[in-house]
Amino acid sequence: KLFRTGARPAAEYGSQIQGLAPTELSRLRTMAANTSGVCGSGRCRATAIAIGHGPANDPMVTSSISAMAEWFLAWERWPQYRKGGSRVWDKLVEKLKPEAQRWMRVRGPCGMVIATLFDLGWLPITPTCWEDPHNCKWVYQSGYPLDELWRELRKQLNTAIWQQAAKHHFGTGLAA
């Protein structure tokens, strides 16, 4: 409980704007596993987090969803920045497309959203139109709820977590 109410919010502070690079996210997930109550060497980080905190509280899920939610809140709150954000979007997509050291090139909220989407296997077409790995386009429209988008992102994030866990020792079957 202390992780969810103290350590995680402190560690995630500012990540809604700047994002969490894979190394920072890995450190945060290790912290979550260490505070889960599941002890022992060789334990599975995903399993420890799921048992100790619940699968919805994996930092990979919470940090990604909160960053995306903040993006759409900003898009609504400050319409005067939409034109500029749209103008730089295509340039940032090209700049951040190569995976090697992607997060070293991230600067600001636009870059954070684009890098996070690329990391999830999504295609950031425009600031409000994204294509998921199944070639389904998600278009944000002002005033419409985002519940379906959040559900899909959570599903894909959890799938990615368990696919990674399945690659480790005795992990066969976790991704099923």
DRENDO-225207 format. One line per 4 residues: number of its first residue (from 1); their letters; for each residue x, y, z of N, C-alpha, C, CB. Coordinates in nm, 4 decimals. Glycine has a CB too. Example, Ala and Ser with C-alpha at 12.3 -4.5 7.8 and 13.67 -1.06 7.14 Angstrom:
1> AS> 1.3190:-0.5690:0.7800:1.2300:-0.4500:0.7800:1.3200:-0.3300:0.7800:1.1308:-0.4473:0.9046 ~ 1.2850:-0.2250:0.7080:1.3670:-0.1060:0.7140:1.2900:0.0030:0.7870:1.4084:-0.0598:0.5725
END
This chain:
1> KLFR> 0.0817:-0.1190:0.0000:0.0000:0.0000:0.0000:0.0868:0.1264:0.0000:-0.0934:-0.0007:0.1204 ~ 0.1978:0.1230:0.0704:0.2856:0.2400:0.0754:0.3444:0.2727:-0.0618:0.3982:0.2168:0.1757 ~ 0.3674:0.1705:-0.1424:0.4225:0.1954:-0.2752:0.3234:0.2759:-0.3590:0.4571:0.0623:-0.3457 ~ 0.1974:0.2323:-0.3584:0.0962:0.2987:-0.4410:0.0651:0.4408:-0.3951:-0.0305:0.2177:-0.4410
5> TGAR> 0.0768:0.4680:-0.2660:0.0388:0.5990:-0.2151:0.1566:0.6919:-0.1892:-0.0386:0.5825:-0.0896 ~ 0.2772:0.6396:-0.1869:0.3927:0.7237:-0.1564:0.5058:0.7131:-0.2555:0.4438:0.6903:-0.0229 ~ 0.5642:0.5949:-0.2651:0.6839:0.5776:-0.3479:0.6538:0.5962:-0.4971:0.7442:0.4391:-0.3242 ~ 0.5469:0.5330:-0.5473:0.5178:0.5444:-0.6903:0.4847:0.6875:-0.7302:0.4027:0.4527:-0.7278
9> PAAE> 0.3923:0.7570:-0.6604:0.3653:0.8957:-0.7007:0.4904:0.9842:-0.6980:0.2594:0.9556:-0.6100 ~ 0.5757:0.9632:-0.5984:0.6990:1.0422:-0.5910:0.7916:1.0100:-0.7081:0.7714:1.0163:-0.4578 ~ 0.8050:0.8824:-0.7408:0.8944:0.8406:-0.8503:0.8388:0.8805:-0.9863:0.9167:0.6891:-0.8461 ~ 0.7063:0.8850:-0.9984:0.6436:0.9193:-1.1264:0.6234:1.0691:-1.1438:0.5105:0.8491:-1.1391
13> YGSQ> 0.6594:1.1476:-1.0440:0.6370:1.2917:-1.0507:0.6996:1.3503:-1.1773:0.6945:1.3610:-0.9259 ~ 0.6218:1.4202:-1.2549:0.6690:1.4821:-1.3780:0.6658:1.3908:-1.4990:0.8066:1.5311:-1.3586 ~ 0.6406:1.2621:-1.4788:0.6433:1.1681:-1.5923:0.5265:1.1902:-1.6874:0.6412:1.0240:-1.5419 ~ 0.4192:1.2531:-1.6403:0.3060:1.2797:-1.7287:0.3445:1.3804:-1.8369:0.1858:1.3317:-1.6479
17> IQGL> 0.4468:1.4599:-1.8106:0.4913:1.5606:-1.9064:0.6164:1.5133:-1.9812:0.5193:1.6937:-1.8348 ~ 0.7116:1.4556:-1.9106:0.8381:1.4150:-1.9726:0.8453:1.2666:-2.0052:0.9520:1.4507:-1.8824 ~ 0.7528:1.1869:-1.9528:0.7551:1.0435:-1.9778:0.8574:0.9727:-1.8905:0.7844:1.0163:-2.1238 ~ 0.8603:0.8419:-1.9027:0.9587:0.7603:-1.8313:1.0367:0.6804:-1.9348:0.8899:0.6654:-1.7260
21> APTE> 1.1648:0.7045:-1.9404:1.2513:0.6271:-2.0301:1.2508:0.4818:-1.9833:1.3979:0.6849:-2.0328 ~ 1.2787:0.3875:-2.0726:1.2767:0.2459:-2.0349:1.3616:0.2129:-1.9121:1.3236:0.1632:-2.1504 ~ 1.4767:0.2769:-1.8960:1.5601:0.2471:-1.7785:1.4928:0.2963:-1.6501:1.6998:0.3118:-1.7934 ~ 1.4293:0.4140:-1.6551:1.3584:0.4661:-1.5383:1.2372:0.3780:-1.5062:1.3140:0.6126:-1.5625
25> LSRL> 1.1672:0.3364:-1.6099:1.0506:0.2509:-1.5909:1.0919:0.1164:-1.5321:0.9764:0.2307:-1.7238 ~ 1.2023:0.0629:-1.5778:1.2522:-0.0634:-1.5241:1.2869:-0.0493:-1.3760:1.3752:-0.1106:-1.6034 ~ 1.3499:0.0611:-1.3403:1.3835:0.0870:-1.1997:1.2570:0.0972:-1.1139:1.4663:0.2165:-1.1872 ~ 1.1558:0.1643:-1.1669:1.0305:0.1811:-1.0938:0.9579:0.0469:-1.0785:0.9399:0.2829:-1.1659
29> RTMA> 0.9625:-0.0366:-1.1815:0.8997:-0.1687:-1.1728:0.9737:-0.2577:-1.0734:0.8960:-0.2359:-1.3111 ~ 1.1068:-0.2451:-1.0675:1.1843:-0.3201:-0.9684:1.1481:-0.2745:-0.8278:1.3357:-0.3030:-0.9929 ~ 1.1313:-0.1435:-0.8095:1.0901:-0.0912:-0.6798:0.9522:-0.1479:-0.6419:1.0868:0.0642:-0.6823 ~ 0.8623:-0.1534:-0.7378:0.7283:-0.2086:-0.7117:0.7379:-0.3555:-0.6727:0.6373:-0.1924:-0.8358
33> ANTS> 0.8201:-0.4310:-0.7424:0.8361:-0.5732:-0.7101:0.8978:-0.5904:-0.5719:0.9231:-0.6433:-0.8161 ~ 0.9951:-0.5054:-0.5384:1.0607:-0.5143:-0.4075:0.9666:-0.4818:-0.2926:1.1796:-0.4212:-0.4028 ~ 0.8647:-0.4035:-0.3170:0.7697:-0.3660:-0.2114:0.6418:-0.4490:-0.2162:0.7348:-0.2184:-0.2228 ~ 0.6416:-0.5521:-0.2969:0.5200:-0.6325:-0.3166:0.4949:-0.7344:-0.2055:0.5281:-0.7045:-0.4484
37> GVCG> 0.5985:-0.7674:-0.1316:0.5854:-0.8725:-0.0306:0.6204:-1.0098:-0.0855:0.4446:-0.8744:0.0246 ~ 0.6451:-1.0186:-0.2166:0.6876:-1.1439:-0.2791:0.8394:-1.1420:-0.2794:0.6288:-1.1610:-0.4257 ~ 0.8979:-1.2291:-0.1987:1.0434:-1.2277:-0.1782:1.1101:-1.3469:-0.2455:1.0764:-1.2275:-0.0285 ~ 1.2395:-1.3393:-0.2517:1.3185:-1.4508:-0.3025:1.3938:-1.4133:-0.4274:1.2304:-1.5697:-0.3300
41> SGRC> 1.5096:-1.4737:-0.4397:1.5890:-1.4468:-0.5596:1.5260:-1.5199:-0.6774:1.7376:-1.4906:-0.5401 ~ 1.5388:-1.4607:-0.7919:1.4864:-1.5214:-0.9133:1.3368:-1.5052:-0.9315:1.5196:-1.6649:-0.9145 ~ 1.2736:-1.4244:-0.8486:1.1289:-1.4061:-0.8630:1.0997:-1.3288:-0.9910:1.0698:-1.3321:-0.7399 ~ 0.9809:-1.3462:-1.0401:0.9363:-1.2762:-1.1605:0.8826:-1.1389:-1.1193:0.8269:-1.3589:-1.2373
45> RATA> 0.9357:-1.0350:-1.1779:0.8947:-0.8991:-1.1444:0.7468:-0.8762:-1.1756:0.9806:-0.7979:-1.2202 ~ 0.7002:-0.9231:-1.2919:0.5596:-0.9052:-1.3303:0.4666:-0.9769:-1.2334:0.5359:-0.9566:-1.4730 ~ 0.5028:-1.0986:-1.1950:0.4203:-1.1755:-1.1020:0.4190:-1.1107:-0.9644:0.4710:-1.3197:-1.0917 ~ 0.5347:-1.0650:-0.9173:0.5427:-0.9992:-0.7861:0.4545:-0.8740:-0.7835:0.6897:-0.9619:-0.7526
49> IAIG> 0.4592:-0.7953:-0.8901:0.3771:-0.6737:-0.8964:0.2291:-0.7106:-0.9009:0.4150:-0.5879:-1.0201 ~ 0.1944:-0.8083:-0.9839:0.0538:-0.8484:-0.9978:-0.0027:-0.9010:-0.8663:0.0396:-0.9551:-1.1067 ~ 0.0762:-0.9808:-0.7944:0.0294:-1.0373:-0.6668:0.0272:-0.9302:-0.5573:0.1197:-1.1554:-0.6235 ~ 0.1323:-0.8522:-0.5490:0.1449:-0.7558:-0.4400:0.0641:-0.6280:-0.4564:0.2860:-0.7200:-0.4239
53> HGPA> 0.0494:-0.5826:-0.5790:-0.0158:-0.4534:-0.6016:-0.1375:-0.4623:-0.6930:0.0829:-0.3565:-0.6601 ~ -0.1519:-0.5731:-0.7627:-0.2598:-0.5869:-0.8606:-0.2089:-0.5502:-0.9988:-0.3806:-0.4986:-0.8224 ~ -0.2513:-0.6227:-1.1024:-0.1995:-0.5991:-1.2374:-0.2273:-0.4573:-1.2896:-0.2595:-0.6999:-1.3324 ~ -0.3343:-0.3950:-1.2432:-0.3659:-0.2592:-1.2889:-0.2699:-0.1561:-1.2306:-0.5095:-0.2228:-1.2513
57> NDPM> -0.1922:-0.1954:-1.1294:-0.1011:-0.1021:-1.0634:0.0441:-0.1216:-1.1030:-0.1137:-0.1154:-0.9152 ~ 0.0676:-0.1948:-1.2111:0.2039:-0.2073:-1.2626:0.2454:-0.0696:-1.3140:0.2139:-0.3172:-1.3764 ~ 0.3626:-0.0196:-1.2739:0.4060:0.1128:-1.3201:0.4088:0.1276:-1.4719:0.5421:0.1424:-1.2658 ~ 0.4303:0.0185:-1.5431:0.4283:0.0273:-1.6887:0.2895:0.0690:-1.7375:0.4694:-0.1075:-1.7517
61> VTSS> 0.1865:0.0209:-1.6698:0.0493:0.0552:-1.7064:0.0148:0.1949:-1.6563:-0.0498:-0.0482:-1.6496 ~ 0.0367:0.2195:-1.5279:-0.0067:0.3468:-1.4692:0.0651:0.4666:-1.5302:0.0161:0.3452:-1.3193 ~ 0.1955:0.4552:-1.5527:0.2694:0.5703:-1.6056:0.2304:0.5993:-1.7506:0.4206:0.5456:-1.5959 ~ 0.2108:0.4961:-1.8308:0.1729:0.5167:-1.9715:0.0335:0.5768:-1.9829:0.1789:0.3842:-2.0488
65> ISAM> -0.0611:0.5229:-1.9081:-0.1986:0.5723:-1.9146:-0.2067:0.7163:-1.8628:-0.2929:0.4808:-1.8333 ~ -0.1392:0.7452:-1.7520:-0.1475:0.8813:-1.6978:-0.0815:0.9823:-1.7920:-0.0814:0.8878:-1.5588 ~ 0.0254:0.9427:-1.8600:0.0907:1.0331:-1.9561:-0.0018:1.0623:-2.0740:0.2236:0.9718:-2.0067 ~ -0.0680:0.9596:-2.1238:-0.1602:0.9796:-2.2362:-0.2812:1.0634:-2.1934:-0.2070:0.8434:-2.2923
69> AEWF> -0.3310:1.0384:-2.0742:-0.4452:1.1152:-2.0237:-0.4074:1.2629:-2.0101:-0.4931:1.0589:-1.8870 ~ -0.2881:1.2890:-1.9620:-0.2424:1.4274:-1.9467:-0.2288:1.4949:-2.0832:-0.1076:1.4320:-1.8712 ~ -0.1878:1.4191:-2.1843:-0.1762:1.4744:-2.3191:-0.3107:1.5257:-2.3676:-0.1214:1.3691:-2.4164 ~ -0.4150:1.4459:-2.3519:-0.5467:1.4880:-2.3992:-0.6062:1.5999:-2.3133:-0.6413:1.3692:-2.4012
73> LAWE> -0.5747:1.6009:-2.1844:-0.6187:1.7117:-2.0996:-0.5543:1.8430:-2.1464:-0.5834:1.6837:-1.9508 ~ -0.4260:1.8376:-2.1765:-0.3563:1.9573:-2.2252:-0.4110:2.0002:-2.3611:-0.2045:1.9314:-2.2351 ~ -0.4403:1.9028:-2.4458:-0.4947:1.9318:-2.5788:-0.6270:2.0083:-2.5663:-0.5155:1.8004:-2.6593 ~ -0.7083:1.9704:-2.4700:-0.8359:2.0374:-2.4452:-0.8160:2.1717:-2.3753:-0.9270:1.9479:-2.3611
77> RWPQ> -0.7284:2.1745:-2.2779:-0.7124:2.2916:-2.1918:-0.6482:2.4101:-2.2632:-0.6298:2.2552:-2.0716 ~ -0.5548:2.3831:-2.3548:-0.4820:2.4907:-2.4207:-0.4920:2.4799:-2.5730:-0.3356:2.4891:-2.3775 ~ -0.6077:2.5139:-2.6293:-0.6251:2.5026:-2.7743:-0.5304:2.5916:-2.8547:-0.7667:2.5362:-2.8104 ~ -0.4791:2.6964:-2.7925:-0.3881:2.7866:-2.8636:-0.2566:2.7182:-2.9026:-0.3586:2.9086:-2.7776
81> YRKG> -0.2247:2.6054:-2.8394:-0.1000:2.5349:-2.8710:-0.1195:2.4214:-2.9725:-0.0395:2.4789:-2.7435 ~ -0.2404:2.3956:-3.0121:-0.2668:2.2832:-3.1040:-0.1972:2.3006:-3.2382:-0.4166:2.2680:-3.1267 ~ -0.2043:2.4196:-3.2937:-0.1449:2.4436:-3.4250:0.0059:2.4177:-3.4223:-0.1732:2.5876:-3.4711 ~ 0.0725:2.4716:-3.3203:0.2167:2.4506:-3.3076:0.2505:2.3054:-3.2821:0.2728:2.5361:-3.1961
85> GSRV> 0.1711:2.2395:-3.1962:0.1927:2.0972:-3.1674:0.1758:2.0113:-3.2908:0.0974:2.0501:-3.0596 ~ 0.0747:2.0443:-3.3712:0.0513:1.9690:-3.4949:0.1639:1.9913:-3.5950:-0.0828:2.0089:-3.5574 ~ 0.2175:2.1130:-3.5977:0.3244:2.1480:-3.6923:0.4526:2.0690:-3.6662:0.3540:2.2975:-3.6848 ~ 0.4868:2.0494:-3.5380:0.6115:1.9796:-3.5072:0.5927:1.8272:-3.4987:0.6686:2.0319:-3.3758
89> WDKL> 0.4692:1.7807:-3.4946:0.4408:1.6390:-3.4753:0.5130:1.5513:-3.5777:0.2913:1.6148:-3.4832 ~ 0.4956:1.5811:-3.7074:0.5561:1.4983:-3.8132:0.7085:1.4950:-3.8031:0.5149:1.5504:-3.9511 ~ 0.7693:1.6094:-3.7708:0.9150:1.6144:-3.7565:0.9605:1.5260:-3.6401:0.9623:1.7600:-3.7349 ~ 0.8852:1.5328:-3.5291:0.9204:1.4514:-3.4129:0.8999:1.3028:-3.4390:0.8385:1.4942:-3.2924
93> VEKL> 0.7962:1.2690:-3.5147:0.7726:1.1280:-3.5486:0.8933:1.0724:-3.6234:0.6433:1.1122:-3.6343 ~ 0.9421:1.1459:-3.7214:1.0591:1.1011:-3.7974:1.1839:1.0939:-3.7091:1.0845:1.1951:-3.9161 ~ 1.1994:1.1918:-3.6225:1.3154:1.1973:-3.5343:1.3159:1.0821:-3.4335:1.3186:1.3307:-3.4607 ~ 1.1974:1.0435:-3.3848:1.1883:0.9428:-3.2790:1.1575:0.8021:-3.3300:1.0831:0.9834:-3.1809
97> KPEA> 1.1397:0.7876:-3.4603:1.1088:0.6559:-3.5162:1.2185:0.5528:-3.4902:1.0855:0.6679:-3.6648 ~ 1.3464:0.5864:-3.5100:1.4508:0.4874:-3.4805:1.4509:0.4529:-3.3309:1.5904:0.5408:-3.5237 ~ 1.4518:0.3232:-3.3023:1.4405:0.2782:-3.1636:1.5665:0.3034:-3.0818:1.4078:0.1320:-3.1604 ~ 1.6820:0.2982:-3.1462:1.8088:0.3138:-3.0745:1.8153:0.4499:-3.0067:1.9280:0.2964:-3.1704
101> QRWM> 1.8298:0.4482:-2.8766:1.8422:0.5687:-2.7943:1.7293:0.6688:-2.8180:1.9748:0.6354:-2.8213 ~ 1.6089:0.6189:-2.8421:1.4919:0.7039:-2.8682:1.4706:0.8052:-2.7558:1.3659:0.6175:-2.8853 ~ 1.4761:0.7579:-2.6330:1.4440:0.8457:-2.5205:1.5511:0.9517:-2.4959:1.4247:0.7634:-2.3953 ~ 1.6692:0.9338:-2.5527:1.7727:1.0374:-2.5422:1.7350:1.1586:-2.6288:1.9115:0.9808:-2.5854
105> RVRG> 1.6466:1.1374:-2.7262:1.6055:1.2456:-2.8170:1.4710:1.3073:-2.7785:1.5978:1.1932:-2.9593 ~ 1.4080:1.2588:-2.6736:1.2773:1.3108:-2.6318:1.2945:1.4435:-2.5593:1.2042:1.2093:-2.5409 ~ 1.2179:1.5417:-2.6043:1.2143:1.6735:-2.5404:1.0678:1.7168:-2.5350:1.3035:1.7794:-2.6187 ~ 1.0119:1.7273:-2.4182:0.8776:1.7813:-2.4011:0.7652:1.6813:-2.4222:0.8588:1.8937:-2.4937
109> PCGM> 0.6430:1.7290:-2.4003:0.5247:1.6416:-2.4044:0.4985:1.5748:-2.5390:0.4046:1.7202:-2.3666 ~ 0.5159:1.6473:-2.6498:0.4929:1.5861:-2.7824:0.5854:1.4665:-2.8027:0.5149:1.6901:-2.8957 ~ 0.7121:1.4865:-2.7738:0.8098:1.3790:-2.7893:0.7805:1.2624:-2.6978:0.9490:1.4304:-2.7629 ~ 0.7354:1.2922:-2.5748:0.7032:1.1867:-2.4792:0.5888:1.0999:-2.5313:0.6663:1.2473:-2.3427
113> VIAT> 0.4842:1.1631:-2.5837:0.3697:1.0872:-2.6349:0.4127:1.0016:-2.7537:0.2543:1.1824:-2.6758 ~ 0.4869:1.0601:-2.8449:0.5306:0.9873:-2.9642:0.6204:0.8697:-2.9256:0.6051:1.0818:-3.0608 ~ 0.7181:0.8919:-2.8381:0.8094:0.7844:-2.7967:0.7333:0.6730:-2.7247:0.9207:0.8402:-2.7053 ~ 0.6400:0.7104:-2.6381:0.5608:0.6102:-2.5662:0.4783:0.5278:-2.6645:0.4685:0.6776:-2.4621
117> LFDL> 0.4162:0.5934:-2.7612:0.3363:0.5205:-2.8611:0.4244:0.4253:-2.9423:0.2642:0.6197:-2.9556 ~ 0.5399:0.4732:-2.9874:0.6321:0.3859:-3.0615:0.6739:0.2661:-2.9757:0.7572:0.4652:-3.1069 ~ 0.7044:0.2906:-2.8475:0.7444:0.1814:-2.7588:0.6351:0.0766:-2.7451:0.7808:0.2358:-2.6218 ~ 0.5093:0.1186:-2.7562:0.3961:0.0270:-2.7447:0.3605:-0.0389:-2.8785:0.2753:0.1012:-2.6904
121> GWLP> 0.4316:-0.0003:-2.9840:0.4031:-0.0577:-3.1160:0.2929:0.0151:-3.1906:0.3655:-0.2021:-3.1017 ~ 0.2563:0.1340:-3.1423:0.1543:0.2144:-3.2078:0.2196:0.3100:-3.3070:0.0709:0.2923:-3.1038 ~ 0.1408:0.3587:-3.4026:0.1884:0.4562:-3.5002:0.1237:0.5910:-3.4679:0.1553:0.4110:-3.6473 ~ 0.2026:0.6898:-3.4280:0.1480:0.8217:-3.3967:0.1278:0.9033:-3.5243:0.2407:0.8968:-3.2995
125> ITPT> 0.0105:0.8955:-3.5844:-0.0166:0.9597:-3.7133:-0.0254:1.1120:-3.6982:-0.1473:0.9049:-3.7738 ~ -0.1091:1.1558:-3.6070:-0.1238:1.2982:-3.5744:-0.1350:1.3085:-3.4220:-0.2505:1.3626:-3.6466 ~ -0.1381:1.4299:-3.3676:-0.1537:1.4410:-3.2225:-0.2827:1.3778:-3.1687:-0.1497:1.5858:-3.1832 ~ -0.3822:1.3626:-3.2531:-0.5105:1.3078:-3.2072:-0.5545:1.1839:-3.2844:-0.6173:1.4132:-3.2179
129> CWED> -0.4671:1.1278:-3.3654:-0.5004:1.0061:-3.4415:-0.3823:0.9096:-3.4327:-0.5341:1.0398:-3.5920 ~ -0.4077:0.7950:-3.3706:-0.3041:0.6948:-3.3499:-0.3521:0.5614:-3.4035:-0.2668:0.6833:-3.2006 ~ -0.2588:0.4824:-3.4549:-0.2931:0.3495:-3.5067:-0.2280:0.2441:-3.4180:-0.2472:0.3330:-3.6554 ~ -0.3091:0.1497:-3.3712:-0.2569:0.0456:-3.2819:-0.1913:-0.0660:-3.3634:-0.3702:-0.0123:-3.1929
133> PHNC> -0.1266:-0.1618:-3.2990:-0.0567:-0.2692:-3.3710:-0.1476:-0.3579:-3.4571:0.0156:-0.3555:-3.2723 ~ -0.2795:-0.3480:-3.4355:-0.3751:-0.4273:-3.5140:-0.4343:-0.3456:-3.6282:-0.4877:-0.4799:-3.4239 ~ -0.3689:-0.2330:-3.6618:-0.4100:-0.1423:-3.7691:-0.5447:-0.0765:-3.7455:-0.4140:-0.2161:-3.8983 ~ -0.5840:-0.0640:-3.6210:-0.7072:0.0049:-3.5842:-0.6722:0.1494:-3.5506:-0.7786:-0.0657:-3.4636
137> KWVY> -0.7409:0.2440:-3.6134:-0.7143:0.3856:-3.5875:-0.8003:0.4350:-3.4721:-0.7404:0.4702:-3.7137 ~ -0.7362:0.5098:-3.3841:-0.8011:0.5707:-3.2686:-0.7946:0.7215:-3.2877:-0.7333:0.5266:-3.1332 ~ -0.9102:0.7835:-3.3038:-0.9162:0.9272:-3.3285:-0.9827:0.9956:-3.2099:-0.9928:0.9581:-3.4600 ~ -0.9122:1.0914:-3.1534:-0.9662:1.1665:-3.0400:-1.0547:1.2782:-3.0920:-0.8524:1.2235:-2.9510
141> QSGY> -1.1739:1.2872:-3.0347:-1.2641:1.3970:-3.0651:-1.3063:1.4618:-2.9343:-1.3876:1.3482:-3.1461 ~ -1.2973:1.5912:-2.9311:-1.3302:1.6665:-2.8114:-1.4691:1.6306:-2.7596:-1.3215:1.8156:-2.8392 ~ -1.4765:1.6073:-2.6291:-1.6051:1.5795:-2.5666:-1.6428:1.4327:-2.5599:-1.7103:1.6519:-2.6386 ~ -1.5722:1.3471:-2.6331:-1.6030:1.2041:-2.6298:-1.5167:1.1352:-2.5244:-1.5806:1.1395:-2.7692
145> PLDE> -1.5728:1.0410:-2.4518:-1.4940:0.9722:-2.3484:-1.3832:0.8859:-2.4099:-1.5857:0.8849:-2.2612 ~ -1.2782:0.8665:-2.3343:-1.1624:0.7898:-2.3802:-1.1557:0.6505:-2.3178:-1.0350:0.8654:-2.3490 ~ -1.2621:0.6070:-2.2537:-1.2621:0.4789:-2.1827:-1.2190:0.3620:-2.2702:-1.3992:0.4516:-2.1273 ~ -1.2671:0.3587:-2.3927:-1.2328:0.2481:-2.4831:-1.0838:0.2486:-2.5176:-1.3163:0.2564:-2.6118
149> LWRE> -1.0276:0.3670:-2.5392:-0.8845:0.3794:-2.5669:-0.8037:0.3319:-2.4464:-0.8480:0.5256:-2.6023 ~ -0.8413:0.3743:-2.3262:-0.7690:0.3324:-2.2058:-0.7773:0.1815:-2.1880:-0.8250:0.4037:-2.0814 ~ -0.8944:0.1250:-2.2145:-0.9103:-0.0206:-2.2029:-0.8159:-0.0934:-2.2991:-1.0569:-0.0614:-2.2312 ~ -0.8085:-0.0453:-2.4226:-0.7209:-0.1083:-2.5230:-0.5738:-0.0915:-2.4849:-0.7466:-0.0476:-2.6633
153> LRKQ> -0.5362:0.0265:-2.4406:-0.3974:0.0480:-2.3991:-0.3605:-0.0415:-2.2814:-0.3749:0.1950:-2.3621 ~ -0.4493:-0.0517:-2.1819:-0.4220:-0.1396:-2.0667:-0.4055:-0.2843:-2.1112:-0.5354:-0.1295:-1.9626 ~ -0.4934:-0.3274:-2.2012:-0.4863:-0.4648:-2.2509:-0.3528:-0.4900:-2.3198:-0.6023:-0.4934:-2.3477 ~ -0.3122:-0.3984:-2.4055:-0.1865:-0.4166:-2.4782:-0.0653:-0.4042:-2.3870:-0.1763:-0.3154:-2.5909
157> LNTA> -0.0717:-0.3160:-2.2896:0.0385:-0.3040:-2.1937:0.0525:-0.4314:-2.1113:0.0166:-0.1831:-2.1010 ~ -0.0597:-0.4850:-2.0639:-0.0545:-0.6098:-1.9869:-0.0050:-0.7256:-2.0722:-0.1923:-0.6429:-1.9296 ~ -0.0444:-0.7290:-2.1977:0.0045:-0.8328:-2.2886:0.1563:-0.8211:-2.3026:-0.0646:-0.8217:-2.4278 ~ 0.2060:-0.6988:-2.3203:0.3512:-0.6777:-2.3340:0.4251:-0.7189:-2.2069:0.3814:-0.5298:-2.3664
161> IWQQ> 0.3684:-0.6882:-2.0912:0.4306:-0.7249:-1.9635:0.4454:-0.8762:-1.9539:0.3474:-0.6715:-1.8445 ~ 0.3387:-0.9496:-1.9858:0.3433:-1.0957:-1.9706:0.4221:-1.1629:-2.0825:0.2020:-1.1523:-1.9668 ~ 0.4271:-1.1018:-2.2005:0.5129:-1.1561:-2.3065:0.6596:-1.1459:-2.2660:0.4888:-1.0818:-2.4402 ~ 0.6951:-1.0346:-2.2031:0.8326:-1.0184:-2.1548:0.8620:-1.1189:-2.0435:0.8561:-0.8740:-2.1044
165> AAKH> 0.7670:-1.1350:-1.9512:0.7859:-1.2297:-1.8406:0.7993:-1.3731:-1.8923:0.6684:-1.2203:-1.7414 ~ 0.7310:-1.4048:-2.0008:0.7341:-1.5404:-2.0565:0.8723:-1.5760:-2.1127:0.6283:-1.5545:-2.1662 ~ 0.9558:-1.4755:-2.1391:1.0899:-1.5000:-2.1922:1.1893:-1.5420:-2.0838:1.1408:-1.3757:-2.2624 ~ 1.1497:-1.5258:-1.9579:1.2423:-1.5547:-1.8475:1.2313:-1.6995:-1.8016:1.2154:-1.4610:-1.7297
169> HFGT> 1.3217:-1.7363:-1.7137:1.3299:-1.8723:-1.6608:1.1960:-1.9163:-1.6036:1.4386:-1.8816:-1.5534 ~ 1.1467:-2.0319:-1.6473:1.0169:-2.0889:-1.6052:0.8989:-1.9981:-1.6393:1.0179:-2.1156:-1.4549 ~ 0.9130:-1.9130:-1.7399:0.8051:-1.8212:-1.7763:0.7125:-1.8731:-1.8837:0.8622:-1.6931:-1.8209 ~ 0.7399:-1.9918:-1.9343:0.6588:-2.0469:-2.0427:0.5114:-2.0499:-2.0018:0.7074:-2.1890:-2.0803
173> GLAA> 0.4273:-1.9972:-2.0903:0.2837:-1.9993:-2.0667:0.2281:-1.8723:-2.0047:0.2505:-2.1133:-1.9798 ~ 0.3143:-1.7823:-1.9559:0.2653:-1.6605:-1.8939:0.1977:-1.5671:-1.9931:0.3781:-1.5892:-1.8264 ~ 0.2410:-1.5708:-2.1178:0.1861:-1.4792:-2.2182:0.0566:-1.5290:-2.2783:0.2862:-1.4568:-2.3278 ~ 0.0152:-1.6488:-2.2441:-0.1045:-1.7054:-2.3061:-0.2299:-1.6342:-2.2671:-0.1176:-1.8487:-2.2714
END
